[in-house]
Amino acid sequence: MLRPADYTKGQAQLSGGNGKFGVVYSFQDLWNEEVLSATYTMEPFCGSSNLFCGDKDKMIVFTVALKNAKASARWFNGQGRYTVVDQFGKQYSDHSEYLASAGEGTFEPTLNPGQGIGQPAKKDPVRMAFLIDGNSRITKFVINEGRLGHNEQVLRFFLKGATADEDGAAGDPLNVVAPLPKGAQDPTDPSGATALAVGSAGKPGDGTVVPTRYYDISVDSFGDAPAGTTVNSQPPGANKKYVQAFITVRNNTPNPIDTSWLRGAGKHFLIDTDGDSYEYDDALKASSDDEAGGQIQPNDSVKWRFVFEIPVNTKLQTLEIGANSSRLWKFDVSGS
């Protein structure tokens, strides 16, 4: 998995200009480029390399358009071309690149003179994704190339909300970064960039779908398990009962994915009104007491039951679930 590198603001400032989203710039290396949009996300990104958010990560994704302004054909390689910087001065340069029509795999498009990719009219977007810290608010996107006809080394896009104290210049109101989904945002950050440690996903059955590592998941219903339910052929213990969460798990990648990342210990809990927690006992198939597992094909989904053993008359508050090494999401089960 790509990880960010440390960055020190004390280094000398490179000469450069300021850029705006939606403007086409010609660069000294004879590429024309336009930054179209940017967004924070926790969805997996499958491009030149596959990125998945861990339990303390998110991504920022830029949509761009490119054109070959040289008199000969050549291929585009964006590695080393881009840098993003957050409010703490931390720099991220490693990223994954994606052309919609090419899908997952190597991003090395060869363009003829005057040929472009990623322009909105083509409906074939080019995207660049950076895996960043969950508490990072990106203040600056940098193309590490000077503009044609200018004595400069880089072009900087100061993002809306950045301040001169943070990064040397105020953010441009045109350079908007779309926020994280509402349930993932820390409400103390009005920019919507800071991620909650545990996302809020509403109530079972309300249709909320959340990303966790390779998967999109929803909790379809929650309640007492039927009489006769067993886990490993065992009924619940004395003065205890089984409760169950029906979930839908969708493969959100272009490859078959094993579901083992959803079965690890320490990731699925019920929490009661006293703050006590109960780890899940097993993941079962939706229609039987057989263990759930196996692979999910691309864009396909399966239905599971997470079964928990809890004391009778326990007053539950939340259900927390998530894939191993990925962000947890909490569902309100207080009314169940």
Buried (B, 14 or more C-beta within 10 A) or exposed (E): EBEBEEBEEEEEEEEBEEBBBEEEBBBBEBBBBBBBBBBBBBBBBBBBBBBBBBBEBBBBBBBBBBBBBBEEEBEBEBEEBBBBBBBBBBBBBBBBBBBBEBEBBEBEBEBEEEEBBBBEEEEEBBBBBBBBBBBBBBBBBBBBBBBBEBEBBBBBBBBBBBEEEBBBBBBBEEBBBBBBBEBBBBEEBEBBBBBBEBBBBBBBBEEBBBBBBBBBBBBBEBEEBEEEBBBEEEEBEEEBBBBBBBBBBBBBBBEEBEBEBBBEEEBBBBBBEEEEEBEBBBBBBBEEBEBBBEEBEBEEBBEBBBBBBBBEEBEBBBBBBBBBBBBBBBBBBEEB
